[in-house]
Amino acid sequence: MKRTEPFVVFNLFLSVLTALMILGCSSESLYSISGQVTSGGSALSGVTMTLIGPAGRTATTDTNGNYSFGDMPIGIYTLTPSLMGYTFLPPAKSVYLDGINATAFNFSAIIGGRLATAAHTFYVKGDATLWGWGSNNSGQIGDGTTTDRANRVQVTTLSGMKTVDTGEDHTVALKSDGTVWTWGNNSNGQLGNGTTTSSSVPIQATSLSNVINVTAGYKFTVALKSDGTVWAWGINSSGQLGNGTTSDSSVPVQVTGLSTAATAVSAGFDHVLSLQNDGTVWTWGSNSKGQLGNGTTTDSSVPVQVNGVSSIIAIAAGNDFSLALRNTLFTIWAWGSNSKGQLGNGTTTDSATAVNVSGLALVTAIAAGDDHAVSLKSDGTVWTWGDNSNGQLGNGTATGSTTPVQVTGLSGSVAVAAGRDDSAVMKTDNTLWAWGNNSNGQLGDGTTTDRWTPVQAP
């Protein structure tokens, strides 16, 4: 059919308009992220929203709990909320901006909820005070003694706490001012103050500032700074400090070879996981069971990339296995040792590459113990798998499981933690519940009796 003159004119108009749009914009499309933070159904203002990605920025929620980031180029971004005294669900979110804006990128918050457990347990309350209980043979409770505690005691020398983590027999805590404090065993310099003298009271780690996350392994400690760099100190026999050597260090040294900014870190027994702002996971240290996830069983003193995982939003390192939470259907992937079924895939076969944990989706948080794992689903239920010799799976038995089982009698859970062979959660009402090994009073119920189902810590 022959084109009419009006059609030609209209077509010319569209061509001119398109050209003007191209001239008026940059060569790269720009997008936005926006959402709201609430607590108990009400808007939460004053929350710092930290965005890491091709365009790293920060914003603060307004009186309506709203925030927004605009004019951002294509790429993968990770957004993390932070406000002293609050735990956020989910802890972070990742998004790939390409062709569409991220709207209704919402978070919910609860008061308190920073929880960590090994053979000793710590909890940051809503008033940002720090409380601990359990094994104290090296002063890891921080109360100036070496007496085990079956009931919680406050670390009175610290305030304004943001988060805490427990190692084998030392503790690391982060204050809201970005400083790092440690106490307990220091035989390999894991307290980071330039000495190997243990301390039963908190001391400040040397030359660290602007820290946003901390984690503790066996006789070593790791910190993540706001610029995305990772620092480590303590024992380094397997390269777990990630600086290309196997020499111990009693002061923080920078992990080398991370090409992009890290957004989270997690320490296992003698290996480390780092989540990057592009959604990939990098690992270093011991690899005897394939816990580095790069298809080998060779140790590495510098970071190596985990094969076959992407779009990851959370990580957790166990004794010699690793977990990652993916933002696609919020499924869990695992690799490393599987002798107790801790990979959750229905087998007891080790894997040096990531395998999918069976039957779980819509997961919001993960934690890894020595040989068991704990996960929190969006409906507030808790699911566990792996070793259960001390009842750490919380299902009323001492029989291990190679696939996830539901913890008995728990609902409304909002935070999870896994210790050596015990587990703990916090519920929406800010109560703490724990189960598993209690030989050092780490369940906080005033006894040293193991529990196969959750008991409330007073």
TIVO-750383 format. One line per field, with one value per residue (C-alpha): residue number from 1; x, y, z; residue in three letters. Coordinates in nm, 4 decimals. Each point is the difference from the previous one (the first is absolute). Layout:
! TIVO-750383
num c(NUM|...)
xx c(X|...)
yy c(Y|...)
zz c(Z|...)
residu c(ala|...)
This chain:
! TIVO-750383
num c(1|2|3|4|5|6|7|8|9|10|11|12|13|14|15|16|17|18|19|20|21|22|23|24|25|26|27|28|29|30|31|32|33|34|35|36|37|38|39|40|41|42|43|44|45|46|47|48|49|50|51|52|53|54|55|56|57|58|59|60|61|62|63|64|65|66|67|68|69|70|71|72|73|74|75|76|77|78|79|80|81|82|83|84|85|86|87|88|89|90|91|92|93|94|95|96|97|98|99|100|101|102|103|104|105|106|107|108|109|110|111|112|113|114|115|116|117|118|119|120|121|122|123|124|125|126|127|128|129|130|131|132|133|134|135|136|137|138|139|140|141|142|143|144|145|146|147|148|149|150|151|152|153|154|155|156|157|158|159|160|161|162|163|164|165|166|167|168|169|170|171|172|173|174|175|176|177|178|179|180|181|182|183|184|185|186|187|188|189|190|191|192|193|194|195|196|197|198|199|200|201|202|203|204|205|206|207|208|209|210|211|212|213|214|215|216|217|218|219|220|221|222|223|224|225|226|227|228|229|230|231|232|233|234|235|236|237|238|239|240|241|242|243|244|245|246|247|248|249|250|251|252|253|254|255|256|257|258|259|260|261|262|263|264|265|266|267|268|269|270|271|272|273|274|275|276|277|278|279|280|281|282|283|284|285|286|287|288|289|290|291|292|293|294|295|296|297|298|299|300|301|302|303|304|305|306|307|308|309|310|311|312|313|314|315|316|317|318|319|320|321|322|323|324|325|326|327|328|329|330|331|332|333|334|335|336|337|338|339|340|341|342|343|344|345|346|347|348|349|350|351|352|353|354|355|356|357|358|359|360|361|362|363|364|365|366|367|368|369|370|371|372|373|374|375|376|377|378|379|380|381|382|383|384|385|386|387|388|389|390|391|392|393|394|395|396|397|398|399|400|401|402|403|404|405|406|407|408|409|410|411|412|413|414|415|416|417|418|419|420|421|422|423|424|425|426|427|428|429|430|431|432|433|434|435|436|437|438|439|440|441|442|443|444|445|446|447|448|449|450|451|452|453|454|455|456|457|458)
xx c(0.0000|0.1270|0.0900|-0.1849|0.1709|-0.1339|0.1564|0.3371|-0.0224|-0.0931|0.2818|0.2444|-0.1322|0.0685|0.3524|0.0737|-0.1506|0.2099|0.3144|-0.0778|-0.0502|0.3343|0.1752|-0.1638|0.1019|0.3215|0.0927|-0.0940|-0.3524|-0.0506|-0.2270|-0.1169|-0.0561|-0.2648|-0.1882|-0.1029|0.1234|-0.2538|0.0099|-0.3080|-0.2080|0.1130|0.2433|0.3576|0.1973|0.3742|0.1043|0.3267|-0.0376|0.3394|0.0068|0.2995|0.0374|0.1003|-0.1286|0.0637|-0.2006|-0.1759|-0.3403|-0.2089|-0.3676|-0.2321|-0.2845|-0.2134|0.2721|0.0618|0.3306|0.1054|0.3073|-0.0121|0.2133|0.1714|0.1597|-0.0686|0.1488|-0.0432|-0.0555|-0.0143|-0.1966|0.0549|-0.2018|0.1559|-0.1240|0.1431|-0.2165|-0.1868|0.0223|-0.1313|-0.1867|0.1403|0.3484|0.0744|-0.1498|0.1601|-0.1466|0.1097|-0.0989|-0.0449|-0.3070|-0.2139|0.0066|-0.0054|-0.3089|-0.1547|0.3460|-0.1186|0.1532|-0.1458|0.1837|-0.0131|0.1579|0.3158|0.0778|0.3757|0.0672|0.3119|0.0855|0.2873|0.0661|-0.0854|-0.2874|-0.0416|-0.2941|-0.0292|-0.3163|-0.2176|0.1713|0.3333|0.1352|0.1884|-0.0802|0.1757|-0.0067|0.1576|0.3638|0.2441|0.3253|0.1974|-0.2001|-0.2136|-0.3080|0.1838|-0.1098|0.3513|-0.0165|0.0635|-0.3094|-0.2593|-0.3394|-0.3289|-0.1925|0.0582|0.2363|0.0541|0.3286|-0.0144|0.3060|-0.1631|-0.3000|-0.1354|0.0424|-0.0899|0.0811|0.1985|0.1492|0.1532|0.3106|0.1297|0.0894|0.0100|-0.2590|-0.0085|-0.2474|-0.0647|-0.1065|-0.2202|0.2987|0.1728|0.2599|0.0709|0.0355|0.1205|0.0593|0.0827|0.2807|0.2808|0.2566|0.0318|-0.0726|-0.3723|-0.0855|0.1848|0.1753|0.3582|0.0536|-0.0674|-0.1236|-0.3524|-0.2557|-0.3176|-0.1211|-0.0516|0.2990|0.0006|0.1450|0.2866|-0.0327|-0.3545|-0.2744|-0.3119|-0.0711|-0.3503|0.0178|0.2115|0.0331|0.2115|0.1460|0.2352|0.2690|-0.0460|-0.2267|-0.1251|-0.1404|-0.1734|0.0479|-0.2469|0.2208|-0.0501|0.3498|0.0474|0.2531|0.1045|0.2295|0.1002|0.1032|0.0841|0.1192|-0.2437|0.0111|-0.3202|0.1235|-0.0151|0.3157|0.2019|0.1999|-0.0363|0.1536|-0.2040|-0.0694|-0.0958|-0.1139|-0.2503|0.1329|-0.1945|-0.1361|0.1465|-0.1482|-0.3632|-0.0713|-0.3398|-0.1327|-0.1121|-0.3420|0.0192|0.2553|-0.0322|0.2743|-0.0051|0.2460|0.2944|-0.1540|-0.1813|-0.2864|-0.0354|-0.3120|0.0772|-0.2166|-0.0490|-0.1702|0.2992|0.1662|0.3771|0.1762|0.3446|0.1733|-0.0295|-0.1587|0.0498|-0.3698|-0.0675|-0.1350|0.1435|-0.2408|0.2366|-0.0047|0.3257|0.1194|0.3086|0.0436|0.0277|0.1615|-0.1694|-0.3673|-0.1396|-0.3467|-0.2668|-0.1103|-0.3569|-0.1630|-0.1342|-0.2564|0.0959|-0.1326|0.1248|0.2802|0.0879|0.3158|-0.0078|0.2831|0.1081|-0.3063|-0.1617|-0.3484|-0.1327|-0.3507|-0.1073|-0.2548|-0.1644|-0.2848|0.2208|0.1540|0.3117|0.3154|0.2690|0.3462|0.2813|-0.0145|-0.3164|0.0862|-0.2963|-0.2337|0.0784|-0.0378|-0.3680|-0.0258|-0.1009|0.3513|0.3143|0.2368|0.2362|-0.0238|0.2636|-0.2672|-0.3347|-0.3046|-0.3591|-0.1391|-0.3059|-0.3547|0.0599|-0.1074|-0.1083|0.2876|0.0936|0.3014|0.2595|0.2523|0.2628|0.1339|0.2760|-0.1889|-0.3571|-0.1899|-0.2927|-0.2327|-0.2867|-0.2917|-0.2147|-0.2907|0.2045|0.0662|0.3513|0.1507|0.3206|0.2130|0.3262|0.1439|-0.2443|0.2028|-0.0839|-0.3500|0.1201|-0.2613|-0.2730|-0.2489|-0.0186|0.2475|0.3752|-0.0109|0.1783|-0.1666|0.1379|-0.3011|-0.1665|-0.2307|-0.2196|0.0906|-0.2742|-0.2379|0.1547|-0.1842|0.0519|0.3772|0.1971|0.3698|0.2036|0.3453|0.1936|0.2736|0.2413|-0.2850|-0.2807|-0.2473|-0.1884|-0.2716|-0.1641|-0.3763|-0.2099|-0.0662|0.3791|0.0161|0.2975|-0.0313|0.2793|0.0596|0.2796|0.3193|-0.0133|0.3115|0.1297|-0.3366|-0.0021|-0.3785|-0.0428|-0.2796|0.1914|0.0929|0.2645|-0.2535|-0.0130|-0.3327|-0.1463|-0.2740|0.0127|0.0091|-0.0294|0.3034|-0.1249)
yy c(0.0000|0.3470|0.2171|0.3287|0.3307|0.0309|-0.3373|0.1190|0.3189|-0.1953|-0.2449|0.2892|0.1525|-0.3248|-0.0144|0.3557|-0.0614|-0.3142|0.1878|0.2774|-0.2527|-0.1636|0.3360|0.1032|-0.3132|-0.1769|-0.3019|-0.2234|-0.0407|0.1036|-0.1626|0.0388|-0.1970|0.1046|-0.1495|0.0246|-0.1291|-0.0868|-0.1385|-0.1597|0.1366|0.3600|0.2080|-0.0009|0.3189|0.0567|-0.3319|0.0211|-0.1711|-0.0969|-0.0772|-0.1841|-0.0508|0.1952|0.3108|-0.0317|0.2397|0.0425|0.1420|0.0382|-0.0893|0.2957|0.0378|-0.2287|-0.2642|0.0650|0.0132|0.0205|-0.0121|0.1404|0.0364|-0.3366|-0.1853|-0.3619|-0.2538|-0.2165|0.1896|-0.1106|0.2119|-0.0352|0.1815|0.0917|0.1640|-0.0568|-0.2359|-0.1510|-0.3173|0.0163|-0.2568|-0.0867|0.1134|0.1188|-0.0093|-0.0296|0.1136|0.0086|0.3294|-0.0436|0.1343|0.0487|0.1955|-0.1752|0.1240|-0.1199|-0.1156|-0.0270|-0.1135|-0.0757|0.0536|-0.1400|0.1318|-0.1834|-0.3380|-0.0104|-0.3569|-0.2196|-0.3326|-0.2476|-0.1690|0.3471|0.2207|0.3755|0.2257|0.3724|0.1340|0.2752|0.2559|-0.0938|-0.1681|-0.3296|-0.3169|-0.3382|-0.3449|-0.3469|-0.1099|0.2495|-0.1942|0.2681|0.3019|-0.0009|0.1247|0.3277|0.0473|-0.0033|-0.3647|-0.3472|-0.1534|-0.1665|0.1707|-0.1935|0.3275|0.3156|0.2682|0.3460|0.1168|0.3238|0.1620|0.0242|0.1983|0.1141|-0.3477|-0.0828|-0.3677|-0.2881|-0.3360|-0.2893|-0.1982|-0.3210|0.1706|0.3688|0.2636|0.2960|0.2880|0.3064|0.3332|0.2460|0.2338|-0.2555|-0.1159|-0.3683|-0.1547|-0.3494|-0.2172|-0.3571|-0.2254|0.1822|-0.2778|0.0781|0.3719|-0.0422|0.3009|0.2256|0.2313|-0.0849|-0.2483|-0.3660|0.0715|-0.1209|0.2337|-0.0621|0.3550|0.1717|0.1659|0.1988|-0.1548|0.2048|0.2496|-0.0851|0.2532|0.0271|-0.3712|-0.1212|-0.3744|-0.2462|-0.3782|-0.2438|-0.3415|-0.2352|0.2298|0.2657|0.2969|0.1820|0.3516|0.1682|0.3744|0.2440|0.0351|-0.3713|-0.1098|-0.3045|-0.0247|-0.3012|-0.0946|-0.2986|-0.3508|-0.0468|-0.3607|-0.0682|0.3456|0.1095|0.3595|0.0187|0.2097|-0.2468|-0.1376|-0.2602|0.2201|0.0911|0.3669|0.1648|0.3146|0.0324|-0.0647|0.0633|-0.2907|0.0236|-0.0823|0.1056|0.1916|0.1349|0.1322|-0.2535|0.0335|-0.2811|-0.2395|-0.3272|-0.2051|-0.3771|-0.2097|0.0913|0.1396|0.3232|0.0962|0.3468|0.1188|0.2574|0.2822|-0.1830|-0.2932|-0.2354|-0.1801|-0.0210|-0.2240|-0.0661|-0.2175|-0.3740|-0.2079|-0.3606|-0.0778|0.2321|0.2772|0.2676|-0.1141|0.0381|-0.3639|-0.0939|-0.1061|0.2235|0.2667|0.3599|0.2955|0.2423|0.0236|-0.2382|0.0192|-0.2562|-0.1807|0.0132|0.2368|0.3467|0.2506|-0.0882|0.2188|-0.1779|-0.2383|-0.2231|-0.2022|-0.3166|-0.2134|-0.1234|0.0699|0.3128|0.1352|0.2702|0.1431|0.0885|0.2714|-0.2164|-0.1673|0.0520|-0.3466|-0.1254|-0.1388|-0.1908|-0.1505|-0.1665|-0.2767|-0.2095|-0.2845|0.0909|0.1114|0.3675|0.0813|-0.0928|-0.1712|-0.3456|-0.1493|-0.0215|0.0593|0.2964|0.2522|0.2485|0.1841|0.1408|-0.2276|0.1009|-0.0606|-0.2184|0.1235|0.3509|0.3306|0.3429|-0.0014|0.3325|-0.0909|-0.2772|-0.1104|-0.2736|-0.1907|-0.2564|-0.2694|0.1245|0.2858|0.2201|0.1961|0.2421|0.0090|0.3021|-0.1519|0.0075|-0.3755|-0.1380|-0.2951|-0.1908|-0.2848|-0.1837|-0.1363|-0.0434|-0.1849|0.2653|0.0819|0.3070|-0.0561|0.0719|-0.2595|-0.2021|-0.2691|-0.0594|-0.1444|0.1920|0.0955|0.0458|0.2143|0.2908|-0.0759|0.2508|0.1108|-0.1017|0.2566|0.3162|0.2765|0.3704|-0.0335|0.2923|-0.0787|-0.3219|-0.1059|-0.3270|-0.0925|-0.2897|-0.2447|0.2250|0.2364|0.3144|0.2316|0.3262|0.0410|0.3033|0.0610|0.0306|-0.3237|-0.2332|-0.3744|-0.2571|-0.3746|-0.2553|-0.0404|0.1778|-0.1350|0.3521|0.1664|0.1425|-0.0375|0.2593|-0.1832|-0.0180|-0.3681|-0.2128|-0.2502|-0.0633|0.0857|-0.1740|0.2610|0.3786|0.1422|0.3671|0.1827|0.2119)
zz c(0.0000|-0.0890|0.3038|0.0311|0.0713|0.3568|0.0845|-0.1320|0.2064|0.3141|-0.0535|-0.0402|0.3241|0.1900|-0.1395|0.1089|0.3450|0.0488|-0.1028|0.2466|0.2791|-0.0744|-0.0085|0.3242|0.1923|0.0802|-0.2077|0.2945|0.1362|0.3612|0.2573|0.3585|0.3220|0.2486|0.2910|0.3629|0.3360|0.2675|0.3529|0.1509|-0.2864|0.0576|-0.2060|0.1295|-0.0598|0.0350|-0.1537|-0.1934|-0.3366|-0.1438|-0.3717|-0.1460|-0.3752|-0.3104|0.1783|0.3744|0.2176|0.3328|0.0882|0.3148|0.0337|0.0551|0.2517|-0.2164|-0.0103|-0.3682|-0.1878|-0.3648|-0.2209|-0.3530|-0.3140|0.0338|-0.2915|-0.0928|0.2419|0.3085|0.3242|0.3644|0.2465|0.3752|0.2697|0.3350|0.3190|0.3466|0.2034|-0.2964|-0.2077|-0.3563|-0.2058|-0.2358|0.1175|-0.3554|-0.3483|-0.3414|-0.3295|-0.3622|-0.1595|-0.3733|-0.1737|0.3095|0.3259|0.3393|0.1805|0.3278|0.1065|0.3586|0.3297|0.3426|0.3281|0.3510|0.3187|0.1007|-0.1496|-0.0597|0.1039|-0.0132|0.1586|0.0222|0.3370|0.1269|-0.1104|-0.0423|-0.0647|-0.0750|0.1627|-0.1379|0.2226|-0.1690|0.3157|-0.0278|0.1952|0.0029|0.1578|-0.0331|-0.0114|0.1507|0.0421|-0.1867|0.1109|-0.3156|0.1900|0.0656|0.3600|0.1443|0.1145|-0.1395|0.1611|-0.2255|0.0026|-0.0286|0.0256|-0.1998|0.1241|-0.1432|-0.1452|0.1961|-0.1574|-0.3435|-0.1234|-0.3342|-0.1420|-0.3593|-0.0458|0.1506|-0.1007|0.1913|-0.0883|0.1553|0.3295|-0.0819|-0.0857|-0.2377|0.0179|-0.2135|0.1446|-0.1828|-0.0367|-0.2267|0.2533|0.0692|0.3478|0.0895|0.3071|0.1001|-0.1242|-0.1821|-0.0492|-0.3717|0.0041|-0.0710|0.2178|-0.2455|0.2462|-0.0937|0.2838|0.0792|0.3527|0.0710|0.1566|0.2008|-0.0706|-0.3377|-0.1679|-0.3232|-0.3154|-0.1410|-0.2859|-0.1074|-0.0705|-0.2149|0.0468|-0.0881|0.0694|0.2014|0.0193|0.2019|-0.0837|0.1819|0.1440|-0.2693|-0.0647|-0.3116|-0.0484|-0.2932|-0.0439|-0.1558|-0.3084|-0.0757|0.1067|0.2240|0.2842|0.2080|0.2887|0.2124|-0.1037|-0.3676|-0.0333|-0.2867|-0.1563|0.1746|0.0239|-0.3803|-0.0447|-0.2054|0.2953|0.2756|0.2698|0.3082|0.0659|0.3286|-0.1825|-0.2868|-0.3527|-0.3200|-0.2014|-0.3501|-0.3383|0.0487|-0.3202|0.1110|0.3292|0.2588|0.1635|0.2583|0.1545|0.1912|0.1674|0.0407|0.1984|-0.2255|-0.3179|-0.0895|-0.2324|-0.1513|-0.1831|-0.2673|-0.1316|-0.3290|0.1762|-0.0279|0.2908|0.0559|0.2505|0.1473|0.2605|0.0587|-0.2751|0.1128|-0.0488|-0.2929|0.2238|-0.2306|-0.2717|-0.2956|-0.1063|0.1783|0.3442|-0.0077|0.2692|-0.1157|0.1776|-0.2421|-0.0978|-0.2636|-0.1531|0.0856|-0.3144|-0.1240|0.2500|-0.0800|0.1263|0.3588|0.2831|0.3150|0.1008|0.2964|0.0674|0.2095|0.1324|-0.3443|-0.2124|-0.1421|-0.0684|-0.2324|-0.0360|-0.3524|-0.0779|-0.2667|0.1936|0.3082|-0.0214|0.1820|-0.1588|0.1896|-0.0538|0.1940|0.2602|0.0058|0.2378|0.2218|-0.2793|0.0583|-0.3712|0.0294|-0.3376|0.1216|-0.0139|0.2117|-0.2919|0.0190|-0.2839|-0.1178|-0.1995|0.1088|0.0327|0.0706|0.3501|-0.0549|0.0383|0.1325|-0.1531|0.1247|0.2490|0.1611|0.2178|0.0369|0.2635|0.0116|0.3020|0.0170|-0.1907|-0.0147|-0.1631|0.0988|-0.2282|0.0516|-0.2415|-0.0772|0.1931|0.3236|0.0132|0.0550|-0.1879|0.0771|-0.1378|0.0605|0.3257|0.2880|0.2620|0.2602|-0.1197|-0.1930|-0.2727|0.2558|-0.1229|0.3229|-0.1057|-0.0088|-0.3513|-0.2738|-0.3275|-0.3514|-0.0953|0.1838|0.2949|0.1800|0.3512|0.2399|0.1454|-0.1455|-0.1829|-0.0411|-0.0168|-0.1420|0.0529|0.0146|0.1202|0.0005|0.2455|0.0179|0.0705|0.1170|-0.1655|0.0988|-0.1297|0.0917|-0.0401|-0.0880|0.3699|0.0562|0.1991|-0.0513|-0.0499|-0.0253|-0.0257|-0.0335|0.2029|0.3354|0.1725|0.0642|0.0564|-0.3525|-0.0303|0.2745|0.1844|0.3285|-0.0412|-0.1706|-0.1358|-0.3755|-0.1623|-0.3062|-0.0426|0.0510|0.3530|0.0850|0.1301|0.2944)
residu c(met|lys|arg|thr|glu|pro|phe|val|val|phe|asn|leu|phe|leu|ser|val|leu|thr|ala|leu|met|ile|leu|gly|cys|ser|ser|glu|ser|leu|tyr|ser|ile|ser|gly|gln|val|thr|ser|gly|gly|ser|ala|leu|ser|gly|val|thr|met|thr|leu|ile|gly|pro|ala|gly|arg|thr|ala|thr|thr|asp|thr|asn|gly|asn|tyr|ser|phe|gly|asp|met|pro|ile|gly|ile|tyr|thr|leu|thr|pro|ser|leu|met|gly|tyr|thr|phe|leu|pro|pro|ala|lys|ser|val|tyr|leu|asp|gly|ile|asn|ala|thr|ala|phe|asn|phe|ser|ala|ile|ile|gly|gly|arg|leu|ala|thr|ala|ala|his|thr|phe|tyr|val|lys|gly|asp|ala|thr|leu|trp|gly|trp|gly|ser|asn|asn|ser|gly|gln|ile|gly|asp|gly|thr|thr|thr|asp|arg|ala|asn|arg|val|gln|val|thr|thr|leu|ser|gly|met|lys|thr|val|asp|thr|gly|glu|asp|his|thr|val|ala|leu|lys|ser|asp|gly|thr|val|trp|thr|trp|gly|asn|asn|ser|asn|gly|gln|leu|gly|asn|gly|thr|thr|thr|ser|ser|ser|val|pro|ile|gln|ala|thr|ser|leu|ser|asn|val|ile|asn|val|thr|ala|gly|tyr|lys|phe|thr|val|ala|leu|lys|ser|asp|gly|thr|val|trp|ala|trp|gly|ile|asn|ser|ser|gly|gln|leu|gly|asn|gly|thr|thr|ser|asp|ser|ser|val|pro|val|gln|val|thr|gly|leu|ser|thr|ala|ala|thr|ala|val|ser|ala|gly|phe|asp|his|val|leu|ser|leu|gln|asn|asp|gly|thr|val|trp|thr|trp|gly|ser|asn|ser|lys|gly|gln|leu|gly|asn|gly|thr|thr|thr|asp|ser|ser|val|pro|val|gln|val|asn|gly|val|ser|ser|ile|ile|ala|ile|ala|ala|gly|asn|asp|phe|ser|leu|ala|leu|arg|asn|thr|leu|phe|thr|ile|trp|ala|trp|gly|ser|asn|ser|lys|gly|gln|leu|gly|asn|gly|thr|thr|thr|asp|ser|ala|thr|ala|val|asn|val|ser|gly|leu|ala|leu|val|thr|ala|ile|ala|ala|gly|asp|asp|his|ala|val|ser|leu|lys|ser|asp|gly|thr|val|trp|thr|trp|gly|asp|asn|ser|asn|gly|gln|leu|gly|asn|gly|thr|ala|thr|gly|ser|thr|thr|pro|val|gln|val|thr|gly|leu|ser|gly|ser|val|ala|val|ala|ala|gly|arg|asp|asp|ser|ala|val|met|lys|thr|asp|asn|thr|leu|trp|ala|trp|gly|asn|asn|ser|asn|gly|gln|leu|gly|asp|gly|thr|thr|thr|asp|arg|trp|thr|pro|val|gln|ala|pro)
